[in-house]
């Protein structure tokens, strides 16, 4: 399911007549992405948005006269980075002589590319990680860009709990900023994103939480704060709101259903362990402790209301 795409000549489809295939598409068994490029509808429905983006890019590459260079959000998905509020129906490509615009589900960007700006991932030609982060930092919304930049830093420079290569992360920031300086637009936006980015964020929800917390007025926001636990290993709390002497955590529902996170445990067991962990942290630190989820991150006002219920407020 990694690639999703099926060519008309592939064994599964080659045995079907054109009429049979058209009938299967109408029946909802297959989806047509591009001419002679299909996916199983069930696989498509089960795929995450990022996987769908990559599948569309692969379909474009298979039908294009010359292999395009996928860029921006499409390249981010190919690099394994999460997308926030991106349109999964669009494929972004970049070329020095491209006429900027959108047509046929493809958004074309004009931009010069050095040899170091282009890499190949599983047969797909895309912009490098640094170039991708730089392009998104210049052109996307702050929330979208921070989500990608945080994830890129985490992917490259977090080797384990509490282990973060600060020097490597700073070099990556500077490399992305240098790339942004080659463009005539978006440098100020890119600098703001790269200054704010932090690879300690483990999930898109944590990235957006940081954005909202800053909008509310918190200024000293520590990520993955260690708290002495019952054994030899500390607990890590998502956010230390140091100017309010409080803790906060983004509570993504995925931890209660994702098989990798459950690791053989039931959802109720994970919930109980989380409750015991939270009680321990509250009791040993005597700090206010709030949890929130996606419904509280739509606007800064939503998160502010949630925090005020726990008497957590930014300094005046």
NORLINJO-V985673 format. One line per field, one symbol per residue. ss: DSSP state (A for helix, B for strand, O for the rest). Layout:
# NORLINJO-V985673
ss: ???
This chain:
# NORLINJO-V985673
ss: OOOOOBBOOOAAAAOOOAAAAAAAAAOOOBBBBBOOBBBBAAAAAAOOAAAAAAAAAAAAAAAOOOOOBBOAAAAAAAOOOOOOOOOOOOBBBBBOOOOOBBBOOBBBBBOOOOAAABBBBOOBBBBOAAAAAAAAAAAOOAAAAAAAAAAAAAAAABBBOOBBOAAAAAAAAAAAAAAAOOOOOOAAAAAAAAAAOOOOOOOAAAAAAAAAAAAAOOOOBBBBBBBOOOOOOOBBBBBBBAAAOBBBBBOOAAAAOOAAAAOOOOAAAAAAAAAAAAAAAAAAAOOBBBBBOAAAOOOAAAAAAAAAOOOOOOOO
